[in-house]
């Protein structure tokens, strides 16, 4: 089982999840885990987890720069946690629908978009809305993911954690829709993680374009 830590505001994480979705029918197992980029980058957390997004009001205005994502990110997480109560497939379907609505259709992460995604994937809407009223329970589940991410040392999304504990963040520049291409990339990425070469960072030079196929 490979854990994927992601934040709905991140386009790189969206592309990573789209790749994982293509691999699931091929026998790869992935577990959806949430990581807050706002919490992870908050200045109060340089010396530990002192500021927690799960402690913030759902309607709070986070502020400027990256803090502007506090409210949409938190509410997207909680909506997804409620969807997860209808099973793993429901969680995957809702997560992908919400990602596509936000990053392809350019819809805001707000109530209308959450509801559209839930309707699109045919969640039991009554149960979903009822589960969303359990704010304390949803926040506990979210915090468990965030605590796990902190223990591992997750700093960006998507971060993949393999079943042997190997973990890495990948910045996906291209969206993959072809299952064979997804398999090639996943083989490449896992080979790098399992390699004894000790590769910690691969970053392209600023003026060298990425190779595209």
PASEBA-1860 file (N, C-alpha, C; in nm, 3 decimals):
! residues 213
1> XXXXXXXX> 0.084/-0.119/0.000/0.000/0.000/0.000/0.088/0.124/0.000 ~ 0.063/0.213/-0.093/0.136/0.340/-0.102/0.046/0.453/-0.056 ~ 0.093/0.531/0.039/0.018/0.649/0.083/0.050/0.766/-0.009 ~ -0.052/0.845/-0.041/-0.032/0.969/-0.117/-0.081/1.085/-0.031 ~ 0.010/1.173/0.004/-0.027/1.293/0.077/-0.049/1.407/-0.022 ~ -0.162/1.474/-0.010/-0.197/1.576/-0.109/-0.277/1.688/-0.046 ~ -0.280/1.801/-0.118/-0.362/1.916/-0.082/-0.438/1.956/-0.208 ~ -0.567/1.982/-0.195/-0.649/2.012/-0.312/-0.604/2.138/-0.385
9> XXXXXXXX> -0.534/2.229/-0.320/-0.494/2.352/-0.386/-0.374/2.330/-0.479 ~ -0.310/2.214/-0.472/-0.184/2.190/-0.543/-0.206/2.121/-0.678 ~ -0.168/2.185/-0.789/-0.184/2.120/-0.920/-0.091/2.001/-0.940 ~ 0.025/2.003/-0.877/0.116/1.890/-0.890/0.057/1.766/-0.824 ~ -0.008/1.785/-0.711/-0.073/1.673/-0.644/-0.188/1.620/-0.728 ~ -0.261/1.709/-0.792/-0.369/1.663/-0.881/-0.315/1.571/-0.989 ~ -0.206/1.610/-1.052/-0.148/1.527/-1.158/-0.097/1.395/-1.102 ~ -0.043/1.398/-0.982/0.003/1.274/-0.919/-0.112/1.179/-0.891
17> XXXXXXXX> -0.225/1.232/-0.845/-0.341/1.147/-0.817/-0.402/1.093/-0.945 ~ -0.401/1.172/-1.051/-0.452/1.122/-1.180/-0.368/1.004/-1.227 ~ -0.236/1.013/-1.208/-0.149/0.901/-1.243/-0.181/0.779/-1.158 ~ -0.197/0.800/-1.028/-0.228/0.689/-0.938/-0.361/0.625/-0.975 ~ -0.459/0.705/-1.015/-0.589/0.652/-1.053/-0.579/0.558/-1.173 ~ -0.486/0.586/-1.263/-0.464/0.498/-1.378/-0.396/0.368/-1.338 ~ -0.319/0.372/-1.229/-0.246/0.254/-1.185/-0.330/0.161/-1.098 ~ -0.433/0.214/-1.036/-0.514/0.130/-0.946/-0.576/0.010/-1.018
25> XXXXXXXX> -0.634/0.025/-1.139/-0.687/-0.093/-1.209/-0.579/-0.192/-1.250 ~ -0.452/-0.148/-1.247/-0.340/-0.236/-1.282/-0.287/-0.312/-1.160 ~ -0.352/-0.296/-1.045/-0.314/-0.371/-0.927/-0.236/-0.293/-0.823 ~ -0.206/-0.166/-0.848/-0.135/-0.085/-0.749/-0.235/-0.034/-0.645 ~ -0.195/-0.037/-0.519/-0.282/0.009/-0.411/-0.230/0.140/-0.355 ~ -0.319/0.238/-0.348/-0.285/0.370/-0.296/-0.387/0.409/-0.190 ~ -0.340/0.478/-0.088/-0.429/0.530/0.015/-0.422/0.682/0.015 ~ -0.537/0.746/0.012/-0.544/0.891/0.011/-0.517/0.945/0.151
33> XXXXXXXX> -0.421/1.039/0.161/-0.389/1.103/0.288/-0.378/1.254/0.265 ~ -0.425/1.330/0.359/-0.425/1.475/0.343/-0.303/1.539/0.410 ~ -0.250/1.641/0.342/-0.142/1.723/0.397/-0.172/1.868/0.368 ~ -0.167/1.952/0.470/-0.197/2.094/0.454/-0.071/2.173/0.423 ~ -0.065/2.230/0.303/0.048/2.316/0.268/0.049/2.443/0.353 ~ -0.069/2.489/0.392/-0.077/2.607/0.479/-0.015/2.576/0.615 ~ -0.055/2.462/0.674/0.002/2.424/0.803/0.151/2.395/0.790 ~ 0.187/2.325/0.686/0.327/2.287/0.669/0.420/2.405/0.651
41> XXXXXXXX> 0.369/2.515/0.594/0.453/2.633/0.567/0.429/2.747/0.664 ~ 0.346/2.724/0.766/0.314/2.832/0.859/0.438/2.870/0.941 ~ 0.467/3.000/0.954/0.589/3.040/1.026/0.591/2.998/1.173 ~ 0.475/2.978/1.233/0.471/2.935/1.373/0.512/2.789/1.392 ~ 0.527/2.718/1.279/0.558/2.574/1.288/0.703/2.542/1.257 ~ 0.789/2.641/1.262/0.930/2.616/1.235/0.994/2.526/1.340 ~ 0.944/2.536/1.462/1.001/2.458/1.572/0.901/2.358/1.629 ~ 0.813/2.307/1.544/0.712/2.212/1.589/0.574/2.256/1.546
49> XXXXXXXX> 0.475/2.170/1.568/0.338/2.199/1.526/0.268/2.285/1.631 ~ 0.282/2.414/1.615/0.220/2.509/1.708/0.091/2.568/1.653 ~ 0.081/2.574/1.520/-0.039/2.625/1.453/-0.100/2.509/1.373 ~ -0.225/2.478/1.403/-0.291/2.366/1.337/-0.411/2.414/1.258 ~ -0.421/2.372/1.134/-0.534/2.412/1.051/-0.663/2.354/1.105 ~ -0.655/2.240/1.173/-0.775/2.177/1.227/-0.831/2.253/1.347 ~ -0.757/2.350/1.398/-0.806/2.434/1.507/-0.872/2.561/1.457 ~ -0.868/2.584/1.326/-0.917/2.709/1.271/-1.065/2.699/1.234
57> XXXXXXXX> -1.141/2.808/1.248/-1.281/2.808/1.208/-1.294/2.784/1.058 ~ -1.400/2.714/1.020/-1.420/2.681/0.878/-1.443/2.805/0.793 ~ -1.489/2.913/0.853/-1.517/3.035/0.777/-1.410/3.141/0.795 ~ -1.296/3.105/0.855/-1.191/3.203/0.881/-1.123/3.246/0.752 ~ -1.094/3.374/0.740/-1.018/3.428/0.629/-0.871/3.419/0.665 ~ -0.798/3.336/0.596/-0.659/3.312/0.635/-0.568/3.431/0.617 ~ -0.598/3.519/0.520/-0.512/3.634/0.497/-0.458/3.638/0.356 ~ -0.334/3.686/0.341/-0.274/3.705/0.210/-0.171/3.597/0.180
65> XXXXXXXX> -0.119/3.603/0.058/-0.020/3.507/0.008/-0.072/3.365/0.028 ~ 0.013/3.274/0.074/-0.031/3.135/0.082/-0.141/3.114/0.186 ~ -0.154/3.206/0.282/-0.257/3.192/0.384/-0.397/3.208/0.327 ~ -0.408/3.262/0.206/-0.538/3.275/0.143/-0.601/3.138/0.116 ~ -0.520/3.034/0.118/-0.570/2.899/0.090/-0.621/2.828/0.215 ~ -0.610/2.892/0.330/-0.650/2.826/0.453/-0.796/2.779/0.449 ~ -0.887/2.870/0.421/-1.029/2.835/0.425/-1.067/2.735/0.316 ~ -1.035/2.761/0.186/-1.074/2.663/0.085/-1.012/2.526/0.104
73> XXXXXXXX> -0.887/2.524/0.147/-0.819/2.395/0.167/-0.883/2.317/0.282 ~ -0.905/2.383/0.396/-0.965/2.317/0.511/-1.103/2.262/0.476 ~ -1.186/2.341/0.412/-1.322/2.296/0.382/-1.323/2.184/0.278 ~ -1.228/2.187/0.184/-1.217/2.077/0.088/-1.177/1.949/0.158 ~ -1.080/1.959/0.252/-1.040/1.842/0.329/-1.159/1.781/0.404 ~ -1.237/1.865/0.470/-1.348/1.816/0.551/-1.457/1.754/0.464 ~ -1.483/1.813/0.347/-1.580/1.755/0.255/-1.534/1.619/0.206 ~ -1.404/1.606/0.181/-1.348/1.478/0.136/-1.349/1.374/0.247
81> XXXXXXXX> -1.323/1.417/0.371/-1.330/1.324/0.483/-1.470/1.268/0.497 ~ -1.572/1.352/0.475/-1.710/1.304/0.481/-1.738/1.205/0.369 ~ -1.686/1.231/0.250/-1.704/1.138/0.138/-1.640/1.004/0.168 ~ -1.526/1.006/0.239/-1.454/0.882/0.269/-1.538/0.789/0.356 ~ -1.633/0.843/0.429/-1.719/0.758/0.512/-1.812/0.671/0.429 ~ -1.820/0.698/0.299/-1.899/0.612/0.210/-1.812/0.510/0.138 ~ -1.689/0.497/0.179/-1.603/0.393/0.124/-1.487/0.448/0.042 ~ -1.391/0.361/0.016/-1.270/0.401/-0.054/-1.298/0.451/-0.195
89> XXXXXXXX> -1.385/0.379/-0.268/-1.414/0.421/-0.405/-1.484/0.556/-0.407 ~ -1.574/0.578/-0.313/-1.640/0.707/-0.304/-1.539/0.818/-0.279 ~ -1.442/0.789/-0.193/-1.339/0.889/-0.163/-1.257/0.921/-0.287 ~ -1.215/0.818/-0.361/-1.139/0.842/-0.483/-1.220/0.920/-0.586 ~ -1.344/0.879/-0.605/-1.427/0.946/-0.705/-1.450/1.092/-0.670 ~ -1.479/1.118/-0.542/-1.503/1.255/-0.500/-1.374/1.338/-0.511 ~ -1.263/1.281/-0.467/-1.136/1.353/-0.471/-1.099/1.392/-0.613 ~ -1.110/1.299/-0.706/-1.076/1.330/-0.845/-1.174/1.431/-0.905
97> XXXXXXXX> -1.302/1.416/-0.874/-1.401/1.510/-0.926/-1.375/1.651/-0.874 ~ -1.340/1.662/-0.748/-1.313/1.794/-0.691/-1.185/1.853/-0.748 ~ -1.083/1.771/-0.764/-0.959/1.819/-0.826/-0.986/1.870/-0.967 ~ -1.062/1.794/-1.046/-1.088/1.834/-1.184/-1.172/1.961/-1.190 ~ -1.267/1.972/-1.100/-1.349/2.093/-1.096/-1.262/2.216/-1.067 ~ -1.167/2.199/-0.976/-1.084/2.313/-0.936/-0.976/2.345/-1.038 ~ -0.904/2.244/-1.086/-0.787/2.270/-1.170/-0.815/2.266/-1.319 ~ -0.917/2.195/-1.362/-0.953/2.194/-1.505/-1.063/2.293/-1.535
105> XXXXXXXX> -1.167/2.293/-1.452/-1.281/2.380/-1.475/-1.265/2.517/-1.410 ~ -1.158/2.532/-1.330/-1.125/2.658/-1.265/-1.235/2.707/-1.172 ~ -1.299/2.614/-1.103/-1.399/2.649/-1.003/-1.333/2.665/-0.867 ~ -1.387/2.754/-0.788/-1.331/2.778/-0.656/-1.362/2.660/-0.563 ~ -1.276/2.640/-0.464/-1.301/2.538/-0.363/-1.399/2.597/-0.260 ~ -1.527/2.584/-0.294/-1.633/2.641/-0.212/-1.752/2.546/-0.213 ~ -1.855/2.581/-0.139/-1.966/2.489/-0.116/-2.030/2.440/-0.246 ~ -2.053/2.529/-0.340/-2.119/2.488/-0.465/-2.035/2.385/-0.539
113> XXXXXXXX> -1.904/2.399/-0.535/-1.815/2.305/-0.604/-1.813/2.171/-0.532 ~ -1.812/2.174/-0.399/-1.816/2.049/-0.323/-1.944/1.972/-0.356 ~ -2.055/2.042/-0.358/-2.184/1.976/-0.385/-2.189/1.923/-0.527 ~ -2.137/1.999/-0.622/-2.133/1.953/-0.760/-2.054/1.824/-0.772 ~ -1.938/1.818/-0.707/-1.855/1.698/-0.713/-1.928/1.579/-0.650 ~ -1.993/1.603/-0.536/-2.067/1.495/-0.469/-2.180/1.443/-0.556 ~ -2.249/1.532/-0.623/-2.357/1.491/-0.713/-2.304/1.417/-0.834 ~ -2.193/1.466/-0.888/-2.135/1.407/-1.008/-2.096/1.261/-0.987
121> XXXXXXXX> -2.044/1.229/-0.870/-1.998/1.092/-0.844/-2.103/1.009/-0.770 ~ -2.221/1.068/-0.754/-2.336/1.000/-0.698/-2.313/0.950/-0.556 ~ -2.258/1.039/-0.476/-2.256/1.010/-0.333/-2.400/1.006/-0.281 ~ -2.419/0.938/-0.171/-2.545/0.949/-0.099/-2.544/1.088/-0.035 ~ -2.614/1.183/-0.097/-2.604/1.322/-0.056/-2.654/1.345/0.086 ~ -2.760/1.275/0.123/-2.812/1.291/0.258/-2.710/1.246/0.362 ~ -2.648/1.131/0.337/-2.547/1.082/0.430/-2.427/1.175/0.432 ~ -2.385/1.222/0.314/-2.268/1.309/0.305/-2.292/1.438/0.384
129> XXXXXXXX> -2.410/1.498/0.365/-2.439/1.620/0.439/-2.450/1.594/0.589 ~ -2.507/1.480/0.625/-2.518/1.445/0.766/-2.379/1.424/0.828 ~ -2.293/1.355/0.754/-2.159/1.331/0.805/-2.080/1.461/0.817 ~ -2.109/1.556/0.732/-2.037/1.683/0.739/-2.071/1.761/0.865 ~ -2.182/1.727/0.928/-2.218/1.795/1.052/-2.131/1.748/1.169 ~ -2.064/1.634/1.151/-1.975/1.583/1.255/-1.839/1.649/1.240 ~ -1.836/1.779/1.264/-1.713/1.856/1.242/-1.598/1.804/1.329 ~ -1.627/1.772/1.454/-1.521/1.726/1.544/-1.460/1.595/1.495
137> XXXXXXXX> -1.544/1.502/1.451/-1.494/1.374/1.403/-1.413/1.389/1.276 ~ -1.459/1.472/1.184/-1.386/1.495/1.059/-1.252/1.561/1.085 ~ -1.250/1.655/1.178/-1.124/1.722/1.210/-1.026/1.626/1.277 ~ -1.076/1.534/1.359/-0.987/1.434/1.419/-0.923/1.347/1.311 ~ -1.004/1.304/1.214/-0.950/1.221/1.106/-0.848/1.298/1.023 ~ -0.878/1.425/0.996/-0.785/1.508/0.921/-0.655/1.526/0.998 ~ -0.666/1.552/1.128/-0.545/1.574/1.209/-0.460/1.448/1.214 ~ -0.523/1.331/1.213/-0.445/1.207/1.212/-0.358/1.200/1.087
145> XXXXXXXX> -0.412/1.241/0.972/-0.332/1.245/0.850/-0.219/1.346/0.863 ~ -0.250/1.464/0.916/-0.149/1.568/0.929/-0.039/1.529/1.027 ~ -0.077/1.461/1.134/0.023/1.413/1.230/0.114/1.308/1.166 ~ 0.054/1.219/1.087/0.134/1.117/1.018/0.231/1.182/0.920 ~ 0.183/1.286/0.850/0.269/1.357/0.756/0.385/1.424/0.827 ~ 0.357/1.483/0.944/0.463/1.549/1.021/0.567/1.449/1.069 ~ 0.522/1.332/1.110/0.615/1.229/1.157/0.707/1.183/1.045 ~ 0.652/1.173/0.925/0.732/1.129/0.810/0.826/1.240/0.763
153> XXXXXXXX> 0.781/1.364/0.779/0.859/1.477/0.730/0.811/1.527/0.595 ~ 0.683/1.508/0.567/0.626/1.558/0.441/0.637/1.710/0.439 ~ 0.679/1.765/0.324/0.690/1.911/0.312/0.618/1.964/0.188 ~ 0.583/1.876/0.094/0.518/1.919/-0.029/0.427/1.810/-0.081 ~ 0.344/1.846/-0.179/0.249/1.750/-0.235/0.264/1.743/-0.386 ~ 0.249/1.620/-0.441/0.220/1.496/-0.370/0.347/1.430/-0.315 ~ 0.334/1.373/-0.199/0.440/1.289/-0.143/0.389/1.145/-0.140 ~ 0.467/1.055/-0.199/0.434/0.913/-0.203/0.517/0.840/-0.098
161> XXXXXXXX> 0.450/0.761/-0.016/0.518/0.680/0.086/0.493/0.534/0.053 ~ 0.596/0.463/0.012/0.583/0.323/-0.027/0.569/0.235/0.097 ~ 0.528/0.110/0.075/0.503/0.021/0.189/0.629/-0.015/0.265 ~ 0.747/0.009/0.207/0.872/-0.017/0.279/0.921/0.106/0.354 ~ 0.840/0.214/0.350/0.876/0.335/0.420/0.946/0.439/0.335 ~ 0.990/0.402/0.215/1.054/0.499/0.127/0.953/0.608/0.092 ~ 0.997/0.732/0.090/0.905/0.843/0.066/0.973/0.951/-0.015 ~ 0.896/1.015/-0.104/0.950/1.124/-0.185/0.838/1.212/-0.237
169> XXXXXXXX> 0.873/1.339/-0.255/0.784/1.437/-0.318/0.822/1.445/-0.466 ~ 0.721/1.442/-0.553/0.744/1.456/-0.696/0.664/1.574/-0.748 ~ 0.728/1.657/-0.826/0.661/1.773/-0.885/0.623/1.738/-1.029 ~ 0.498/1.701/-1.048/0.450/1.655/-1.178/0.415/1.775/-1.265 ~ 0.493/1.797/-1.370/0.468/1.909/-1.461/0.363/1.874/-1.567 ~ 0.349/1.746/-1.599/0.259/1.705/-1.707/0.148/1.615/-1.654 ~ 0.030/1.630/-1.711/-0.084/1.546/-1.677/-0.082/1.421/-1.764 ~ -0.089/1.305/-1.700/-0.086/1.177/-1.772/-0.227/1.120/-1.778
177> XXXXXXXX> -0.269/1.082/-1.897/-0.400/1.020/-1.916/-0.390/0.878/-1.971 ~ -0.269/0.840/-2.014/-0.249/0.710/-2.075/-0.200/0.609/-1.970 ~ -0.268/0.495/-1.953/-0.228/0.397/-1.851/-0.086/0.343/-1.871 ~ -0.046/0.322/-1.995/0.089/0.270/-2.019/0.195/0.372/-1.979 ~ 0.170/0.497/-2.010/0.265/0.602/-1.971/0.270/0.615/-1.819 ~ 0.155/0.601/-1.755/0.151/0.606/-1.609/0.236/0.494/-1.549 ~ 0.227/0.375/-1.607/0.306/0.262/-1.560/0.456/0.289/-1.578 ~ 0.495/0.345/-1.691/0.636/0.375/-1.714/0.689/0.474/-1.610
185> XXXXXXXX> 0.609/0.577/-1.584/0.653/0.677/-1.488/0.661/0.620/-1.347 ~ 0.563/0.541/-1.308/0.562/0.484/-1.174/0.681/0.390/-1.155 ~ 0.714/0.312/-1.258/0.831/0.226/-1.250/0.958/0.309/-1.232 ~ 0.967/0.419/-1.306/1.083/0.507/-1.294/1.093/0.565/-1.154 ~ 0.983/0.617/-1.103/0.985/0.682/-0.972/1.018/0.583/-0.860 ~ 0.958/0.466/-0.865/0.984/0.368/-0.759/1.127/0.314/-0.768 ~ 1.179/0.301/-0.890/1.318/0.258/-0.905/1.414/0.359/-0.842 ~ 1.383/0.488/-0.858/1.466/0.592/-0.798/1.462/0.580/-0.646
193> XXXXXXXX> 1.341/0.559/-0.591/1.326/0.549/-0.446/1.400/0.427/-0.390 ~ 1.395/0.317/-0.465/1.457/0.193/-0.417/1.607/0.186/-0.446 ~ 1.654/0.279/-0.528/1.794/0.276/-0.568/1.885/0.305/-0.449 ~ 2.000/0.241/-0.450/2.100/0.270/-0.348/2.189/0.387/-0.384 ~ 2.153/0.459/-0.489/2.238/0.569/-0.535/2.232/0.690/-0.441 ~ 2.130/0.692/-0.354/2.119/0.803/-0.259/2.077/0.933/-0.324 ~ 1.993/0.925/-0.427/1.946/1.045/-0.496/1.841/1.114/-0.408 ~ 1.873/1.232/-0.360/1.780/1.306/-0.273/1.704/1.412/-0.349
201> XXXXXXXX> 1.765/1.472/-0.452/1.701/1.580/-0.525/1.736/1.571/-0.672 ~ 1.636/1.586/-0.757/1.657/1.604/-0.900/1.579/1.730/-0.938 ~ 1.650/1.833/-0.981/1.584/1.958/-1.017/1.644/2.011/-1.146 ~ 1.558/2.034/-1.243/1.607/2.078/-1.373/1.666/2.219/-1.365 ~ 1.768/2.242/-1.448/1.825/2.375/-1.456/1.718/2.474/-1.505 ~ 1.730/2.597/-1.460/1.624/2.695/-1.478/1.582/2.715/-1.623 ~ 1.679/2.714/-1.714/1.647/2.744/-1.854/1.649/2.621/-1.944 ~ 1.644/2.504/-1.882/1.637/2.380/-1.960/1.495/2.328/-1.954
209> XXXXX> 1.424/2.324/-2.067/1.286/2.276/-2.065/1.278/2.127/-2.034 ~ 1.170/2.087/-1.971/1.148/1.945/-1.942/1.129/1.869/-2.072 ~ 1.181/1.745/-2.075/1.160/1.659/-2.192/1.014/1.615/-2.195 ~ 0.953/1.628/-2.310/0.812/1.592/-2.323/0.795/1.484/-2.429 ~ 0.699/1.395/-2.405/0.672/1.290/-2.503/0.527/1.302/-2.548
END
